[in-house]
Amino acid sequence: MNPLRAAVALPLLAAFVAAQEPEEPTDPGYRVIGSQVVVEGAEQWAAWQAPEGAAVVGEDGVSPRLLQRRTNVTLNAERFFFYDGDQDTIYGGVRIARSGAETAELAIDGDPTTYWEPDPTTPVDDWVLEVYLGRSVVVEQVIVRFAAEGEGDPFLKFRVRLSDGDDFIERTSVVEYFRAGQVNIANKDQREFVFDVRPQRPVPDGVAGEVVQFVRIEALDSDGPRGREVDAYAYAALPAEEKGAIDYFRRTVTGRVLPVDELTWIELPDEERGPVSYFRWERPRLAEIEVVSPGENIVLLTQERINREQGVLGNVLRALTTDGNVGSESLIKPYDPLRDRNQLEVDLGAKYWLDRIRMVALHKPMRAYQVLLSDGSFDPSGERLWNELDERANRERYLQLQEGFPLQEVRYIQIRALQLLGTETEAGTLAELQAYGEGYVSEIELTSPVIKLGASRMFTSLSWDGEAPNETRIDIRTRAGDDLTILHRYFDRWGREISQEAWEAARDEFRGRVEEVELPGPRWSSYSELYRESGEMFRSPSPRRFALVNVRLRTTNPQRRALIRRLRIGLAPPLVDQTFAEITPSRDVEPGVDTEFTMYLRPQFASGDPGFDGIGLRSTSTAPVELLGLRVASERLLSFGTGQDLLEASNIESVDGGVDITLPEAERRSGRIYELRFRTQVFLSGTTFQALLSLASRPGVVQQASDGDAVDFVQSQTLVALSQLRPGRLLDALQIEPPVFTPNGDGINDNTIVGIDVFQVRGSNARIGVEVFDLTGARVRDLSQTAPSPSGRHQILWDGRDDGGRLVAPGIYVVRAAIDVDASTSAQRTGLIHVAY
């Protein structure tokens, strides 16, 4: 445990509270083992980028952080420290232990079987233990636990005092304390004491606890050598240092018992000798100090890095109100709605389940305020959606304010000071913004370091091992490329990021580290579609030299979480050194209408490449793909509309999302270009087509062509077909064929098909709700399904039976189709179906 290094001041524009400077990860974040890239173990996952404070990394993998209602804030006190521009540092943990200092840290280690043991031979005034919590926390209870019976003794009398540390931070020599609890009656048996912490200043109803930075335990009395009475045999067995007092008594003729010294007792006749009492020394042993807060303050947890790297000057209001130090406060002016300024806005970096916001001021609180919350969603115009809580007046000038609300996902918090009188003079101050909640972080995003292979290789498959119970998901995407962009980040000696110019102008002793950051270059692919299941074919182009993996752990239930343990990417030598493809038309494609496309595919072989004998054609829109033509020739011949026709000689197989083509022979020659003509429909503003190369002799190896310049006479250089979709168009009118059917089992019109066209919905495994109702509004059949690729044409069959498998009565039924994109975007369509017999 780190001792107190020095008492320091708080220069207003230089100091902040932060977690200790994290060590730079030494592990690259992955290993290349033979034909695999492997990610597993705490050191490798720790090298991935993740939102500050949102992820928990262990040997079992990565999972979201769990927020709990009650937190013992002594357990992680030593990871926080107070720091100023003079390099003076105060670390959290034990600050003062006048006696038994060598065991003092055991009182805050979370282990009730270990303990702080002051020296019982020292004055009781020295039995003092002071703990610095490392940051300002709201404390609702202090629980003091002494060693178990037989393991030690409780303090005979003691008190608990607390301090917000404001005077200490301002360089005064004495910390001002208030008493949280005291035991005045001699106690030898009670082992646990619970003291509720009451607010020390007026607060609104429902606000409990007080802001605390220092906790102090002081013994007030001791029985010293008379710690516990024992019999003569037990006394004789005690080690010399534990043998306490022996008290002798004389018995008078009236039966009274009076204390005497040992020599007098020995000289008394037997009838006057009274009892002899034996004692062992008192063994004062404090097992645990538990300082209970309403939970982990997620604001401090998530703002540590940005405060450390930017310092106060990056954003004074945010830095001073999120630094975990109640001694630093900032002026907060009334919100200006015309210019949208003066508000405090905090990005938590991930979505947390929150239900309380607490605001603390030391001197001049806000007279009126409003709290706004957002999960990061945007409205159709691109503006962030805010949940605006009620405006509040603080006429009583409470220094602690709390806003409660139903548990909800929150990523952004905004605090606005409001005007009551309409003047700028109504500005208040804010020292600390705190946020509390319960449950697992609802969504965290992990991004790998750049995975470097050295040479260009095929990425064949991606698999992972983890846990994704109901209401949770593991979403994985990839991208790949062949070039890197190198950026440099400059820091001063205190770890704050500065510009290159400021770093070069600074004296050597004020310069900090320079970080080299590797970023994807311009020749990288975009992120792929989501992987639907472990073991799938790698969805990004290859062969490539580099790759990135993005993992999102999501939950819609705050009590459940996803976890990822390990991740593997299969590697193989390429089939073709490079392959470029492009399509035409690539712009202004009419959505939902049959359109003819042409794809040109140019393979470029290196010596020893095995080649390919299969081409897979795929689309990100769910629609049939009909192959109309397949030719191979030089670019010149294809430009004249001629070439070798391979359509009849090839084997064509329709599959979900496209077609698979088996060529009559393997292709191993450069200079030959493949032309694929096909008909399909698009349902996205940008539909991506893929050309997947395979070789029968190397099963499981699939090489995806890159978009690029395949032929000079087509200028698209892309595999994306762009469409103009009107805003809000998600579902077209239902197509019911036949609208009247007779499910009587005669083989004629026994079923009807509901056709649904879905537009603009990206992602995977989206639920398309399809339900059939009778005219009373009762649902008779749920035909909903999960679509791997939601945008496209979907056909749902109804056999005229209800959810119980019974044929429905003849009549008119209403079919309703619906799709939900997010909490604010959805669409539905209805149609009529006639059932006759």
Residue pairs with C-beta under 8 A, 6 or more apart in sequence:
1 78
1 93
1 94
1 105
2 78
2 81
2 91
2 92
2 93
3 91
3 93
3 94
3 95
4 90
4 91
4 95
4 96
4 132
5 88
5 89
5 90
5 91
6 88
6 89
6 90
7 88
7 90
7 168
7 171
8 15
8 82
8 84
8 86
8 88
8 89
8 90
8 171
9 15
9 84
9 169
9 170
9 171
10 82
10 84
10 169
10 170
10 325
10 327
10 328
11 84
11 85
12 312
12 320
12 328
13 312
13 313
13 316
14 84
14 85
14 311
14 312
15 82
15 83
15 84
15 85
15 312
15 325
15 328
16 83
16 307
16 308
16 311
16 312
16 319
16 320
16 323
16 325
16 328
17 80
17 81
17 82
17 83
17 134
17 135
17 136
17 300
17 323
17 324
17 325
18 80
18 81
18 83
18 304
18 307
18 308
18 323
18 324
19 79
19 80
19 81
19 304
19 308
20 79
20 80
20 81
21 308
21 495
22 305
25 43
25 46
25 47
26 43
27 43
27 44
27 46
27 47
28 44
28 47
28 449
29 39
29 44
29 45
29 47
29 48
29 448
29 449
30 37
30 38
30 39
30 44
30 448
30 449
30 451
31 37
31 38
31 39
31 44
32 38
32 453
32 571
34 571
35 570
35 571
35 572
36 568
36 569
36 570
36 571
37 451
37 453
37 547
37 568
37 569
37 571
38 566
38 567
38 568
39 45
39 448
39 549
39 566
39 567
39 568
40 61
40 565
40 566
40 567
41 59
42 57
42 58
42 59
45 57
45 61
45 62
45 446
46 57
47 449
48 62
48 446
48 447
48 448
48 449
48 551
49 446
49 447
49 448
49 449
50 57
50 62
50 444
50 445
50 446
50 447
51 302
51 348
51 349
51 350
51 444
51 445
52 301
52 302
52 303
52 304
52 305
52 306
52 349
53 65
53 298
53 301
53 302
53 304
53 349
54 64
54 65
54 302
54 348
54 349
54 350
54 352
54 441
54 444
55 62
55 63
55 64
55 65
55 441
55 444
55 446
56 62
56 63
56 64
56 65
56 66
60 563
60 565
61 466
61 563
61 564
61 565
61 566
62 446
62 551
62 553
62 563
62 564
63 440
63 553
63 561
63 562
63 563
63 564
64 350
64 440
64 441
64 442
64 443
64 444
64 553
64 555
64 561
64 562
65 440
65 441
66 439
66 440
66 561
67 295
67 296
67 298
67 352
67 353
67 436
67 437
67 438
67 439
67 440
67 441
68 295
68 296
68 438
69 294
69 295
69 438
70 292
70 293
70 294
70 295
71 292
71 293
71 294
71 295
71 296
72 110
72 290
72 291
72 292
73 133
73 137
73 139
73 291
73 292
73 293
74 108
74 131
74 133
74 215
74 289
74 290
74 291
75 108
75 109
75 110
76 92
76 134
77 92
77 93
77 108
77 131
77 132
77 133
77 134
78 91
78 92
78 93
78 134
79 92
79 134
80 91
80 92
80 133
80 134
80 135
80 324
81 89
81 90
81 91
81 92
81 134
82 89
82 90
82 134
82 169
82 325
83 89
83 494
85 494
87 494
90 132
91 132
91 134
92 132
92 133
92 134
92 135
93 105
93 108
93 131
93 132
93 134
94 101
94 104
94 105
94 107
94 108
94 129
94 130
94 131
94 132
95 130
95 131
95 132
95 214
96 128
96 129
96 130
96 216
97 104
97 116
97 118
97 128
97 129
97 130
98 118
98 122
98 125
98 126
98 127
98 128
99 118
99 119
99 122
99 126
99 127
99 128
100 116
100 117
100 118
100 119
103 114
103 115
103 116
103 117
104 116
104 129
105 116
106 114
106 115
106 116
106 287
107 115
107 116
107 129
107 131
107 217
107 286
107 287
107 288
107 289
108 131
108 288
108 289
109 288
110 288
111 287
111 288
112 145
112 148
112 287
112 288
113 148
113 151
113 287
114 287
115 146
115 147
115 151
115 152
115 285
115 286
115 287
116 129
116 285
116 286
117 152
117 283
117 284
117 285
117 286
118 126
118 127
118 219
118 284
119 126
120 222
120 224
120 227
120 281
120 282
120 283
120 284
124 219
124 220
124 221
124 222
127 155
127 218
127 219
127 222
127 284
128 216
128 217
128 218
128 219
129 216
129 217
129 286
129 289
130 214
130 215
130 216
130 217
131 214
131 215
131 216
131 289
131 291
132 165
132 213
132 214
133 212
133 213
133 214
133 215
133 291
134 213
134 324
135 213
135 297
135 300
135 324
135 325
136 164
136 165
136 211
136 212
136 213
136 324
136 325
136 326
136 327
136 360
136 431
136 432
137 211
137 212
137 213
137 291
137 293
137 297
138 209
138 210
138 211
138 212
138 293
138 294
138 297
138 358
138 434
139 162
139 197
139 209
139 210
139 211
139 212
139 215
139 291
139 292
139 293
140 196
140 197
140 208
140 209
140 292
140 293
140 294
141 194
141 195
141 196
141 197
141 290
141 291
141 292
142 160
142 162
142 180
142 181
142 194
142 195
142 197
142 215
142 289
142 290
142 291
142 292
143 192
143 193
143 194
143 195
143 288
143 289
143 290
143 292
144 158
144 160
144 192
144 193
144 195
144 217
144 286
144 288
144 289
144 290
145 191
145 192
145 286
145 287
145 288
145 289
145 290
146 152
146 153
146 154
146 155
146 191
146 192
146 285
146 286
146 287
147 153
147 154
147 191
147 283
147 285
147 286
147 287
148 191
148 287
149 191
151 285
152 283
152 284
152 285
152 287
153 188
153 227
153 228
153 282
153 283
153 284
153 285
154 187
154 188
154 189
154 190
154 191
154 284
155 183
155 187
155 219
155 220
155 221
155 222
155 284
155 286
156 186
156 187
156 188
156 219
156 220
156 221
156 222
156 223
156 282
157 182
157 183
157 184
157 185
157 186
157 187
157 219
157 220
157 221
158 182
158 183
158 217
158 218
158 219
158 220
159 179
159 181
159 182
159 183
159 217
159 218
159 220
160 179
160 180
160 181
160 182
160 195
160 215
160 216
160 217
161 177
161 178
161 179
161 180
161 215
161 216
161 218
162 177
162 178
162 180
162 197
162 210
162 212
162 214
162 215
162 216
163 175
163 176
163 177
163 178
163 212
163 213
163 214
163 216
164 210
164 211
164 212
164 213
164 326
164 327
165 175
165 212
165 213
165 214
165 326
165 327
166 176
166 326
166 327
166 362
167 174
167 175
167 176
168 175
168 213
168 214
168 327
169 325
169 327
169 328
170 327
175 214
177 214
177 216
178 200
178 210
180 195
180 197
181 193
181 195
182 220
183 193
183 220
184 220
186 221
186 223
188 223
188 228
197 208
197 209
197 210
197 212
198 210
199 207
199 208
199 209
199 210
199 400
200 210
201 398
201 399
201 400
202 396
202 398
202 399
203 398
203 399
203 400
204 396
204 398
204 400
204 401
204 402
206 402
206 404
207 358
207 398
207 400
207 401
207 402
208 294
209 293
209 294
211 326
211 360
211 400
211 432
212 291
213 326
215 289
215 291
217 286
217 289
219 284
222 282
222 284
223 282
224 244
224 281
224 282
225 244
225 245
225 279
225 281
225 282
226 244
226 245
226 247
226 279
226 282
227 244
227 279
227 280
227 281
227 282
227 283
228 279
228 280
228 282
229 277
229 278
229 279
230 238
230 278
230 279
230 280
231 278
232 276
232 278
234 278
234 280
235 243
235 246
235 278
235 279
235 280
238 280
241 281
242 280
242 281
242 283
243 280
243 281
244 278
244 279
244 280
244 281
244 282
245 279
246 262
246 276
246 277
246 278
246 279
247 259
247 276
247 277
247 279
248 259
248 260
248 261
248 262
248 264
248 265
248 274
248 276
249 257
249 258
249 259
249 260
249 265
249 274
249 275
249 276
249 277
250 257
250 258
250 259
250 260
250 264
250 265
250 268
250 272
250 273
250 274
251 257
251 271
251 272
251 273
251 274
252 258
252 272
257 274
257 275
258 274
260 268
265 273
265 274
265 276
294 356
294 436
295 436
295 437
295 438
296 436
297 324
297 434
297 435
297 436
298 348
298 352
298 354
298 435
298 436
298 437
299 322
299 346
299 348
299 413
299 433
299 434
299 435
300 322
300 323
300 324
300 434
302 346
302 348
302 349
302 350
303 318
303 322
303 323
303 346
306 314
307 319
307 322
307 323
308 495
308 496
309 491
309 495
309 496
309 497
310 319
310 496
310 497
311 319
311 494
311 496
312 319
312 320
316 330
317 330
317 331
317 332
317 344
317 430
318 344
318 345
318 346
320 328
320 329
320 330
320 431
321 329
321 330
321 332
321 344
321 430
321 431
321 432
321 433
322 346
322 432
322 433
324 432
325 431
325 432
326 360
326 362
326 431
326 432
327 362
327 431
328 431
329 361
329 362
329 363
329 429
329 430
329 431
330 429
330 430
330 431
331 427
331 428
331 429
332 342
332 344
332 366
332 415
332 417
332 427
332 428
332 429
332 430
333 342
333 417
333 424
333 427
334 342
334 417
334 418
334 419
334 424
334 426
334 427
335 341
335 342
335 343
335 370
335 416
335 417
335 418
336 342
342 416
342 417
343 414
343 415
343 416
344 414
344 415
344 416
344 430
344 433
345 412
345 413
345 414
345 415
346 412
346 413
346 414
346 433
347 411
347 412
348 410
348 411
348 412
348 413
348 435
349 411
350 411
350 441
350 442
350 443
350 444
350 445
351 375
351 376
351 409
351 410
351 411
351 441
351 442
351 443
352 409
352 410
352 411
352 435
352 437
352 441
352 442
353 407
353 408
353 409
353 410
353 437
353 438
353 439
353 440
353 441
353 442
353 558
354 373
354 407
354 408
354 410
354 435
354 436
354 437
355 404
355 405
355 406
355 407
355 408
355 436
355 437
355 438
356 402
356 403
356 404
356 405
356 435
356 436
356 437
357 371
357 402
357 403
357 405
357 413
357 415
357 433
357 434
357 435
358 400
358 401
358 402
358 403
358 432
358 433
358 434
358 435
358 436
359 365
359 366
359 369
359 400
359 401
359 402
359 403
359 415
359 430
359 432
359 433
359 434
360 399
360 400
360 401
360 430
360 431
360 432
360 434
361 399
361 400
361 428
361 429
361 430
361 431
362 399
362 429
362 431
363 399
363 429
364 428
364 429
365 394
365 397
365 398
365 399
365 401
365 428
365 429
365 430
366 394
366 401
366 417
366 418
366 428
366 429
366 430
367 393
367 394
367 395
367 397
367 417
367 418
367 420
367 426
367 428
368 391
368 392
368 393
368 394
368 417
368 418
368 419
368 420
368 426
369 391
369 392
369 394
369 401
369 415
369 416
369 417
369 418
370 388
370 389
370 390
370 391
370 392
370 415
370 416
370 418
371 389
371 403
371 413
371 414
371 415
372 386
372 387
372 388
372 389
372 413
372 414
372 415
372 416
373 386
373 387
373 389
373 405
373 408
373 410
373 412
373 413
373 414
374 384
374 385
374 386
374 387
374 410
374 411
374 412
374 414
375 385
375 408
375 409
375 410
375 411
375 412
375 823
376 384
376 411
376 412
377 384
377 385
377 822
377 823
377 824
378 384
378 385
379 385
379 824
380 727
380 728
380 825
384 412
385 824
386 412
386 414
387 405
387 408
389 403
389 405
391 418
392 401
392 403
393 420
394 401
407 437
407 438
407 439
407 558
409 442
409 443
410 435
410 437
413 433
413 435
415 430
415 433
417 426
417 427
417 428
419 426
420 426
438 558
439 557
439 558
439 559
440 555
440 558
440 559
440 560
440 561
442 554
442 555
442 556
442 558
443 552
443 553
443 554
443 555
444 552
444 553
445 550
445 551
445 552
446 550
446 551
446 552
446 553
446 564
447 548
447 549
447 550
447 551
448 547
448 548
448 549
448 550
449 518
450 484
450 518
450 520
450 546
450 547
450 548
451 546
451 547
451 548
451 549
451 569
452 545
452 546
453 544
453 545
453 546
453 547
453 571
454 545
455 545
456 482
456 543
456 544
456 545
456 574
456 577
457 542
457 543
457 544
457 545
457 571
457 572
457 573
457 574
458 542
458 543
458 571
458 572
458 573
458 574
458 575
458 701
458 703
459 478
459 480
459 538
459 540
459 542
459 543
459 544
459 547
459 569
459 570
459 571
460 537
460 538
460 569
460 570
460 571
460 572
460 700
460 701
460 702
461 535
461 536
461 537
461 538
461 569
461 570
461 700
462 476
462 478
462 531
462 534
462 535
462 536
462 538
462 539
462 549
462 567
462 568
462 569
462 570
463 534
463 535
463 536
463 567
463 568
463 570
464 474
464 476
464 534
464 564
464 565
464 566
464 567
464 568
465 534
465 564
465 565
465 566
465 567
466 474
466 562
466 563
466 564
466 565
466 566
467 562
467 563
467 565
468 474
468 562
469 560
469 562
470 557
470 560
471 555
471 556
471 557
471 560
472 553
472 554
472 555
472 556
472 557
472 560
472 561
472 562
473 552
473 553
473 554
473 555
473 562
474 551
474 552
474 553
474 554
474 562
474 564
475 530
475 531
475 551
475 552
475 554
476 530
476 531
476 549
476 550
476 551
476 552
476 567
477 527
477 528
477 529
477 530
477 531
477 539
477 549
477 550
478 527
478 528
478 531
478 538
478 539
478 540
478 547
478 548
478 549
478 550
479 520
479 524
479 525
479 526
479 527
479 528
479 540
479 547
479 548
479 550
480 524
480 525
480 540
480 541
480 542
480 544
480 546
480 547
480 548
481 520
481 521
481 523
481 524
481 525
481 544
481 545
481 546
481 547
482 521
482 523
482 524
482 544
482 545
482 546
483 520
483 521
483 522
483 523
483 524
483 546
484 518
484 519
484 520
484 521
484 546
485 518
485 519
485 520
485 521
485 522
486 516
486 517
486 518
486 519
487 516
487 517
487 519
488 500
488 514
488 515
488 516
488 517
489 497
489 514
489 515
489 517
490 497
490 498
490 499
490 500
490 502
490 503
490 512
490 514
491 497
491 498
491 503
491 512
491 513
491 514
491 515
492 498
492 502
492 503
492 506
492 510
492 511
492 512
493 509
493 510
493 511
493 512
494 512
495 512
496 512
498 506
503 511
503 512
503 514
520 546
520 548
524 546
525 540
525 541
525 706
527 550
528 539
528 540
529 539
529 620
529 763
529 764
529 789
530 763
530 764
530 765
531 539
532 764
532 765
532 788
537 692
537 702
538 569
538 570
538 702
538 704
539 704
540 547
540 704
541 704
541 705
541 706
542 574
542 703
542 704
543 574
543 577
543 578
543 703
547 569
549 567
549 569
551 564
551 567
553 561
553 562
553 563
553 564
554 562
555 561
555 562
570 700
572 698
572 701
574 609
574 703
575 609
575 610
575 611
575 612
575 693
575 694
575 695
575 698
575 701
575 703
576 603
576 604
576 605
576 609
576 611
576 612
576 693
576 703
577 604
577 605
577 606
577 609
578 603
578 604
578 706
579 601
579 602
579 603
579 604
579 691
579 693
579 703
579 705
579 706
580 601
580 602
580 604
580 705
580 706
580 707
580 708
580 709
580 710
581 599
581 600
581 601
581 602
581 691
581 705
581 706
581 707
581 708
581 710
581 719
582 599
582 600
582 707
582 708
582 709
582 710
582 711
582 714
582 716
582 717
582 718
582 719
583 597
583 598
583 599
583 600
583 689
583 716
583 718
583 719
583 721
584 597
584 598
584 714
584 716
585 595
585 597
585 716
585 721
586 716
586 718
586 720
586 721
586 722
587 716
587 721
587 722
588 722
588 723
588 724
589 595
589 682
589 687
589 721
589 722
589 723
590 723
591 681
591 682
591 683
591 684
591 723
591 724
591 725
591 759
592 681
592 682
592 683
592 732
592 757
592 759
592 793
593 681
594 679
594 680
594 681
595 679
595 680
595 681
595 682
595 721
596 628
596 677
596 678
596 679
597 677
597 678
597 679
597 680
597 689
597 721
598 675
598 676
598 677
598 714
599 617
599 675
599 676
599 678
599 689
599 691
599 719
600 638
600 673
600 674
600 675
600 676
600 710
600 711
600 714
601 615
601 673
601 674
601 675
601 676
601 691
601 705
601 710
602 635
602 673
602 674
602 710
602 711
603 611
603 612
603 667
603 670
603 672
603 674
603 693
604 670
605 611
605 668
605 669
605 670
609 668
610 666
610 668
610 695
610 697
610 698
611 666
611 667
611 668
611 695
612 663
612 666
612 667
612 693
612 694
612 695
612 703
613 662
613 663
613 665
613 666
613 667
613 694
613 695
613 696
614 660
614 661
614 662
614 663
614 692
614 693
614 694
614 695
614 696
615 660
615 661
615 663
615 674
615 676
615 691
615 692
615 693
615 694
616 655
616 658
616 659
616 660
616 661
616 690
616 691
616 692
616 693
616 694
616 702
617 625
617 627
617 658
617 659
617 660
617 661
617 676
617 678
617 689
617 690
617 691
617 692
618 625
618 657
618 658
618 689
618 690
618 692
619 625
619 657
619 658
619 680
619 682
619 687
619 688
619 689
619 690
620 657
620 684
620 687
620 688
620 689
620 789
620 791
621 680
621 681
621 682
621 683
621 684
621 687
621 789
621 791
621 792
622 657
622 683
622 758
622 787
622 788
622 789
622 790
622 791
622 792
622 793
622 794
623 680
623 681
623 682
623 683
623 792
623 793
624 654
624 680
624 793
625 654
625 657
625 658
625 659
625 678
625 679
625 680
626 659
626 678
626 679
626 680
627 647
627 652
627 659
627 661
627 676
627 677
627 678
628 677
628 678
628 679
629 645
629 647
629 675
629 676
629 677
630 645
630 646
630 647
630 650
630 661
630 674
630 675
630 676
630 677
631 638
631 643
631 644
631 645
631 646
631 647
631 674
631 675
632 643
632 644
632 646
632 667
632 672
632 673
632 674
632 675
633 642
633 643
633 644
633 672
633 673
633 675
634 643
634 671
634 672
634 673
635 673
635 711
635 712
635 713
637 643
638 673
638 675
638 711
638 713
639 711
639 712
639 713
643 675
646 663
646 664
649 664
650 661
650 662
650 663
650 664
651 661
651 662
652 659
652 660
652 661
653 659
653 660
653 662
656 788
657 789
658 690
659 678
661 676
662 696
666 695
673 710
673 711
676 691
681 792
681 793
682 721
682 723
683 757
683 758
683 759
683 760
683 791
683 792
683 793
684 723
684 725
684 759
684 760
684 762
684 791
685 722
685 723
685 724
685 725
685 760
686 720
686 721
686 722
686 723
687 720
687 721
687 723
688 719
688 720
689 719
689 720
689 721
690 704
690 705
690 719
691 704
691 705
691 719
692 702
692 703
692 704
692 705
693 702
693 703
693 704
693 705
694 701
694 702
694 703
695 701
705 719
707 717
707 718
707 719
707 720
708 717
709 717
725 759
725 760
728 827
729 759
729 760
730 758
730 759
730 760
730 761
730 819
730 821
730 825
730 826
730 827
731 756
731 757
731 758
731 759
731 817
731 818
731 819
731 827
731 828
731 829
732 756
732 757
732 759
732 829
733 829
733 831
734 754
734 755
734 756
734 815
734 817
734 829
734 830
734 831
735 754
735 755
735 756
735 757
736 752
736 753
736 754
736 755
736 815
736 831
736 832
736 833
737 752
737 753
737 755
738 749
738 752
739 752
739 831
739 832
739 833
739 834
740 749
740 833
740 834
740 835
740 836
741 749
741 750
741 751
741 752
741 800
741 833
741 834
741 835
741 836
742 748
742 749
742 750
742 835
742 836
742 837
743 750
743 751
743 799
743 800
743 801
743 807
743 835
743 837
744 750
744 837
750 799
750 800
751 797
751 798
751 799
751 800
752 797
752 798
752 800
752 833
753 795
753 796
753 797
753 798
754 770
754 783
754 795
754 796
754 797
754 798
754 815
754 817
754 831
754 833
755 793
755 794
755 795
755 796
756 768
756 770
756 793
756 794
756 795
756 796
756 817
756 829
757 792
757 793
757 794
758 768
758 787
758 790
758 791
758 792
758 794
758 819
759 791
760 791
761 790
761 791
761 819
761 821
762 790
762 791
763 790
764 788
764 789
764 790
765 786
765 787
765 788
766 786
766 787
766 790
766 819
767 784
767 785
767 786
767 787
767 819
767 820
768 784
768 785
768 786
768 787
768 790
768 794
768 817
768 818
768 819
769 784
769 816
769 817
769 818
769 819
769 820
769 828
770 782
770 783
770 784
770 785
770 796
770 815
770 816
770 817
771 779
771 781
771 782
771 783
771 784
771 815
771 816
772 779
772 780
772 781
772 782
772 783
772 798
772 813
772 814
772 815
772 816
772 833
773 779
773 780
773 813
773 814
773 815
773 816
774 780
774 808
774 811
774 813
774 814
775 811
775 812
775 813
775 814
779 803
780 802
780 803
780 808
780 813
781 798
781 801
781 802
781 803
781 808
782 803
783 796
783 797
783 798
785 794
785 796
787 794
790 819
798 815
798 833
800 807
800 808
800 835
801 807
801 808
802 808
808 835
809 835
810 835
810 836
810 837
811 834
811 835
812 832
812 833
812 834
812 835
813 832
813 833
813 834
813 835
814 830
814 831
814 832
814 833
815 830
815 831
815 832
815 833
816 828
816 829
816 830
817 828
817 829
817 830
818 826
818 827
818 828
818 829
819 826
819 827
819 828
820 826
